[in-house]
C-alpha cells in the first residue's frame, strides 16, 4: 500500500476535500487527509489527482501540500 497525505491550509478546505474524495475512503488525523492506494494502482492515483484538481478549482482552494513516497509536492488548480 502507498499512503498519500494531503494538507490544506484551512479547516474548511480540509472538510471540503474529505467530502469530495469520499470515494477514495480518506481518513483524517490532525488536519491531514490520508488516502491508502494499492501499490501498483496508477489509474487510481491519476483519478485521485484529477479529483483533487477539480475540487481545488471548484472551491477556490489555492493549493494543498501532497506527500507521496517520501516526497512533498504543492498542488494548485489549473486556471
Kinemage of the C-alpha trace (Angstrom):
@kinemage 1
@onewidth
@group {chain A} dominant
@subgroup {mainchain}
@vectorlist {calphas} color= white
{ca unk a 1} P 0.000 0.000 0.000
{ca unk a 2} L 1.050 3.557 -0.692
{ca unk a 3} L -0.007 6.401 1.565
{ca unk a 4} L -0.960 9.747 0.103
{ca unk a 5} L -1.147 12.607 2.601
{ca unk a 6} L -2.955 15.837 1.775
{ca unk a 7} L -2.735 19.017 3.843
{ca unk a 8} L -4.765 22.160 3.237
{ca unk a 9} L -4.227 25.487 4.955
{ca unk a 10} L -7.779 25.900 6.252
{ca unk a 11} L -10.060 23.530 8.150
{ca unk a 12} L -12.921 24.383 5.766
{ca unk a 13} L -10.761 23.323 2.817
{ca unk a 14} L -9.912 20.039 4.548
{ca unk a 15} L -13.622 19.433 5.202
{ca unk a 16} L -14.403 20.091 1.539
{ca unk a 17} L -11.637 17.764 0.342
{ca unk a 18} L -12.870 14.992 2.650
{ca unk a 19} L -16.339 15.229 1.085
{ca unk a 20} L -15.064 15.399 -2.479
{ca unk a 21} L -12.642 12.487 -2.049
{ca unk a 22} L -15.093 10.242 -0.164
{ca unk a 23} L -14.984 7.640 -2.949
{ca unk a 24} L -11.316 7.027 -2.005
{ca unk a 25} L -12.212 6.342 1.670
{ca unk a 26} L -9.959 9.025 3.160
{ca unk a 27} L -9.224 9.261 6.863
{ca unk a 28} L -8.353 12.400 8.766
{ca unk a 29} L -5.862 12.968 11.536
{ca unk a 30} L -4.771 16.345 12.906
{ca unk a 31} L -5.787 18.218 9.761
{ca unk a 32} L -4.096 15.749 7.409
{ca unk a 33} L -6.100 13.668 4.964
{ca unk a 34} L -4.720 10.181 4.402
{ca unk a 35} L -5.639 8.013 1.413
{ca unk a 36} L -4.330 4.461 1.059
{ca unk a 37} L -3.683 3.364 -2.525
{ca unk a 38} L -2.848 -0.088 -3.849
{ca unk a 39} L 0.853 -0.366 -4.648
{ca unk a 40} L 0.503 -0.652 -8.427
{ca unk a 41} L -2.703 1.252 -8.961
{ca unk a 42} L -1.516 4.136 -11.139
{ca unk a 43} L -5.034 4.640 -12.535
{ca unk a 44} L -6.369 5.195 -9.024
{ca unk a 45} L -3.602 7.694 -8.339
{ca unk a 46} L -4.302 9.573 -11.570
{ca unk a 47} L -8.026 9.635 -10.777
{ca unk a 48} L -7.296 10.935 -7.303
{ca unk a 49} L -5.108 13.762 -8.640
{ca unk a 50} L -7.777 14.635 -11.192
{ca unk a 51} L -10.423 14.763 -8.434
{ca unk a 52} L -8.109 16.912 -6.305
{ca unk a 53} L -7.537 19.365 -9.155
{ca unk a 54} L -11.272 19.622 -9.863
{ca unk a 55} L -12.031 20.131 -6.162
{ca unk a 56} L -9.407 22.857 -5.779
{ca unk a 57} L -10.663 24.731 -8.834
{ca unk a 58} L -14.366 24.391 -7.976
{ca unk a 59} L -13.941 25.508 -4.372
{ca unk a 60} L -11.318 28.260 -4.752
{ca unk a 61} L -8.707 26.364 -2.750
{ca unk a 62} L -5.344 27.954 -3.597
{ca unk a 63} L -3.175 24.904 -3.014
{ca unk a 64} L -2.631 21.767 -0.977
{ca unk a 65} L 0.519 20.010 0.104
{ca unk a 66} L 0.813 16.401 -1.046
{ca unk a 67} L 3.187 13.776 0.332
{ca unk a 68} L 3.666 10.559 -1.608
{ca unk a 69} L 6.534 8.087 -1.385
{ca unk a 70} L 8.515 10.353 0.977
{ca unk a 71} L 8.348 13.301 -1.441
{ca unk a 72} L 6.427 16.527 -0.940
{ca unk a 73} L 4.576 18.448 -3.639
{ca unk a 74} L 2.342 21.508 -3.850
{ca unk a 75} L -0.769 21.128 -5.990
{ca unk a 76} L -2.545 24.210 -7.324
{ca unk a 77} L -5.545 24.181 -9.661
{ca unk a 78} L -5.114 24.942 -13.339
{ca unk a 79} L -6.875 28.203 -14.129
